[in-house]
């Protein structure tokens, strides 16, 4: 039977589904918009073909031709910018261009234009012909249409996309930007909501755990005193008291989750040393823990119970990674305005792709557990101590180094 997905795997799948659906929606809208622009461009080309035919027939018109009908077709173009040029590429007539200098309404010839307007039109035509002669451009450029005259000469109609088509051609890109922004906002909103929900669950679970531990701890304290009064071996009672004190410490740590802990100036080396005293006697004797403390015991603002929790959690993970046999090196020091603690083990290592995801809720390589230990560790260091924790280096089969950085007390 296939095992159920972990919390981390399930979350990853839903992110992937959301991303795929978003991409499909964006691509669908882009295709629709591009088809709309292409259809409008095709219609404008057909209108210009009709306009060019009317111009050609007017140029070849005889006395009995229907001038009024041809002129009506030509005058109906009020949106598409168009020029008529001779075979040498000189502008002869124009329509629907926005010129730098104002011209009388209805003027389509270049005779009465200012030099600035003539240069403007000529530059637009030259740019449209792209350095080619009008006849060459007519063969390779869909925006140039030849018009045959009676004397076997040709004029050439050059036209540009209408303002509406130009605006619509930008529409898919604007739409893409808006949709990507909308997808990003939705994703960040869902991510924030999920994190807020996780925080509420963690805080509620922590507070309830601390509350539930209170009664049995009080009872165990009373039983310890009773055993001592009954003459039980003092060494046995002392060990029981250590475990009861340990449970009290754990309950205190859980009670601090979700509220701003009290920070005090502490010596880093001493705090690290104290945090591992309890574990030393309760882990395999085949695990060697070596301390490498800096000469200067730097002062740092800490919540001692929570920082000790961090050290114990990472150390226990290291012991599990080594399967109860190996070496753990703990090094302290200072770099610029930060103090650091490095915990290196000789365990099985972590793949590089998981350097960040090991701190994600639900990520675990163990057969049992919720995968929340390193998540809480990261929250304690990042949110409460203003520092950061990360995987400094790791090599499969050789070990992993976690690094904690915390600002030095000002």
N, C-alpha and C positions, 0 to 999 in steps of 0.2 A: 504494500500500500504506500502510495507516495505521501511523504510528510507534508503538512500544511506549510504555506509560505510564512516566513518570518515577517515581523512588522516592517523591517527595513526593505525586504524584497517586495512586499505588497506596495509600499509607498513608492518605490522605484518604478514599478509597473504602472501605477496610476499616473505618475509624472510622464512616463513615456506615452501612455494613451492620450493624455491631455495635449502633449506636444504634437502627436501625429494628427489628431483631430483639428488642432489649430492650423497646422500646415495645410491640411486638405481644404479647410474653409478659405484660407488666404489664397491658395492656388486657384480655387474655383472662382472667387470674385475677380482675380486678375485675368483669368481666361475670358470671363464674361465681358469685363471692361475692354480688354484688347480687341475682342471680336466686334464690340460696339464701335470702337475707334476705326477699325479696318473697314467696317460697313459704311461708316460716314465718309471715309476717304474715298471709297469706291464710288459712292453716290456723287461726291464732288467731282471726281474724274469724269463721270458720265455727263454731268452738267457742263463741264468745260468742253467735252467733245461736242455737245450740242451747240455750245456757244461758239466754238471754233468753226463748226460747219456753217452756222449762220453768218459768221464774219466772212468766210470764204465765198459763200453764195452772194453776199452783198458786194464783195470786191469784184466778182465776175458777173454782176447783175446786168441784165439788159433793160431796155426801156419798159417792157411790160412785166417786169418782175414785181413781186409783192414786197416793196420796200418797207411798208409799214409793219408787216408781220416780222420781217427780219430784224428791223430796228427794235421792235418790242422784245424779241428774244434776247438781244444784246443788252438792252437797258434793264432787263430783269435781274441781272447779276449785280446785287448790292452788297454781297458779303465776301466773295472770293477776290483777293488781290490779284490783278492780272495786268500784264504789259504786252504790247505788240512791238516787236523789234524787227529790224531789217536783217538781211543775211550777214551784215557786218557786225551785228550785235549792238546796234544803236537804238535806244528807246525812241519810239515814235508816238505811242499812245499809252495811257495807263488808266486804271480804274481801281478804286477802293484801297489805295495806299494812304497811310497817315504820314503826310509830309512834314518836314520840320517847319517850313513857312506856310502860313495859311494861303489857300488859293480859292478863287471864286467857285461857288457850287456848280457842279455840272461840267467843269473844265476837265477834258480828258486828253488834251494835246499837250505837248511839251514846249510849244512855241512861247507861250506867255509865262513860263515858270522862271523863278529866280535861279541863279547859278547854284545855290545851296540845294534846292529841290532837285535840280537836274543831276547833280553829283550823287545825291541820295538814291535816286531811282537807278542811275547807272551802276552804282556799287551793289545795289540789291540784285540787279540783273546779272552782273558779272559773278557775284557769289553764287547765284542759282545755276549759272552755266558751268561753274566750277572749272574755269580756265579753258573751256572748249568753245568751238564755233557753234552757232545755233543749230546748224544741220547735224553736227556730231551729237550735240546734247539731245536733239529730238530722237535720235536712235537709241540712246542709252538712258535718258532721263524721262520719266513719266510726266514730269511737270512742264515739258516743252512740246508744243504741238505745231507742226508745219501747216501753213495756209497757202494754197496755190493761187497765184494771180493770173490775169488774162495774158500777160506777156511772158508766161512760163517762168516768171520769177517767184520767189517765195518770201513770205513774211512768217514770223514765228511768234506764237503765243506762249508766253511764260507766265505761269500762275503759281501762287503759294497757297498753303492751307489757310482756310478761313480762321478767324479769331476763335470761333466756337470749336473748330477741330483742334486747334493748338491747345486750347484749354482742356479739352477732353483727353488729349494725348498725355497731359500731365496727371490727369485724374487717377489712372491706375497706381502711379507711384505715391501720390498723396494718400490714396485709399490704403495702399500697402503700409505706409508709415502709420496711419491712424489705427489700422487693424493690429499691427505689431504692438503699438503703444497700448491698445485696449487689452490685448492678450497678456502683455507684461503686467498691466495693472491688475487684471483678474488673477494672474498667477501669484503676484505678490500679496494680494488680498487673501487668497486661499492659504498661502504659506504662513502669513501672519496669524490668520484665524486658527490654523492648525497648531502653530507654536503656542498661541495663547491658551488653546484647549489643553495642550500637553502640559503647560506650566500649571494650569489649575489642577490637572490630575495629579501631577507630581507633588504639588504643595498639599493637596488634600490627603493623598496617600501617606506622605511624610508625617503630617500632623496626626493622622489617625494611628499610624504605627507608633509614634512617640507616646500617644495617649494609652494605647493598648499595652505597651510595655511597662507603663508606670505601676500597675497593680502587682504583676508577678515580681517585679524588681523589689518592691517594698516587702512582699512576702518572703523573698529569698534573703533579704537583709535580716528579717526577724528570725528565720530559720538558722542563719549563720550564727547569730548571737545565742540561740538556743543550743546549737551544737557545741559552741565554746563553753557554755555554762554546764553542759553535760560531760565535760572533760574530754571531748574529741581531740585528737592529735592537733596541736597548734599549727603544724605545717599544712595539714589538710584544710583547716579553717582559713588559713592565710591564702591558699590557692583559690578556695571558693570565694573569698572576699575580692580577690583580683578579678575573677570572672563577673561577679556581681557589679563591681565598679566599672568593668568594661561594658556591661549592658547599660549601665546608667549613662556612660559616655555616648554610646550609640543612640540612646533615646534622646539625649541632649542635641546630638547632631541632627537627627531627623526633625526636631522641633525648630531648628534654626532655618530650615529650608523654607523659602517663600517670604522671609522677612529679612531686613537689613541687619546682619550680624554686627556685634560690637567688635571693632578693630582696636588692637593694642600693639604698641611697639614691642617687638620680640626679636631675639637673636636667632638668625636663621639656622646656624649650625646646631644650636642647642635644641631648637624645635624639631629639626629633622631627626636628631639623635633620640629624642623622647618619643617621637611618633612610631619608632620601630622597636621599642623595648618590649612591648607586649607580643609582637609577632615573632621575635627571635626565638622565644621558648616554645612557640606553637607551630612552627613550620619544620619541615624535614631537616634533619641534621646533615643531609647531603647537599643542602643549599648553603653556600658560603656568601655572606653579606659583608662587603668591604666598604668602609667609609673613607672618602677622600675630601676632607674639609679644607676650605681656604684658610689662610693664616689669620685673616681679619674676619671676625664674626659680625657681618653687616646687620644693622638694625633695619627691620622692615615691618610695615603695618600688616598684621595678620589677625585672622580669627583662628586661634590655635586649634579648637576642636575640629573645625572644617578643614584646615590645612593638614592636620594629622590624618583625617579621613582620606584626603587626596593621596598622601604618601602611602598609606596602608593599602588603598585600592590598587594603585599602580604596582606596588610590590607584590601583592597577592596575584595580580594578573601575570607578573613576571614569573612567579613560582609555578603557576599553572602552565605557562608557555614552555617552561623547562621540564615539566612533568616531574617536579620534586627533586630534580638533580641538576646542579650547575652553580653558577656564580652570578651575583648581582653586585654591581659597582655603583655607588651613589657619590656623586661629585657636586660640590658647591663652589660658587665663585661669583665674581662681579665683572660685568662688561658695561662700561659707561654708566648710565643711570639705572641699570637693572641688575638685580641679583638673579642667579639661576641655580637650578637643581637639575642634574642629569641622572636618570636612572637607566642603567644599561644592564641587560640580561644576556644570557647565552642560550636563549630559547630558539623556537622554530622560525621566528621572524615574521614579518608582515609584508605582503606584496605592495609595491609602490602605489598601485592604483587604489589601495585601501588606506593610505596615510591619513586622509581626511575623513573618510567614512567610518573609521573606527570610533569616532566621537558622535556618530549619528544615532538617534534613538532606535533601538531594536537591532543594531548590528552586533552580532556575536558569533564566535566560532566554537562556542562551547555547546555541548548537548543539552545543558540545562542553563537557565538564567534568562532574564528579560533583555539583556543588552543595554542596561541603563547606567551601569557603573561609570564608564568613561564619559557618558553624557553629563552626568551630575558633576564629575570631576572638572570637566571643561566649564560648566556653568559656575562652579565655585571659584575657579581661577579667573575666568574672564569677567564675570558680572560682579563678584564680591571683592576681588582683590585687584581688579584693574590690570591684570597681566594676561598671559597667554600660555597655552600648553600645546605642544605639537610633537609629531614623530620626527626627530632630528635625522635619524638614519635607521635603516633596517636591511638585513640581508637574510634571505631564506636559508634556514639551516644553521645560521651563525648568531643571530640575536637581534635585539631592537634597543634603541636608545630613545627614551622620552625626555623632553626638555621642558622645564617650567621656568618662566621668566616673570618676575614681579618687580615693580618700581621700588627703588631704594627710598626709605623714609626721608622726606625733605628736612 
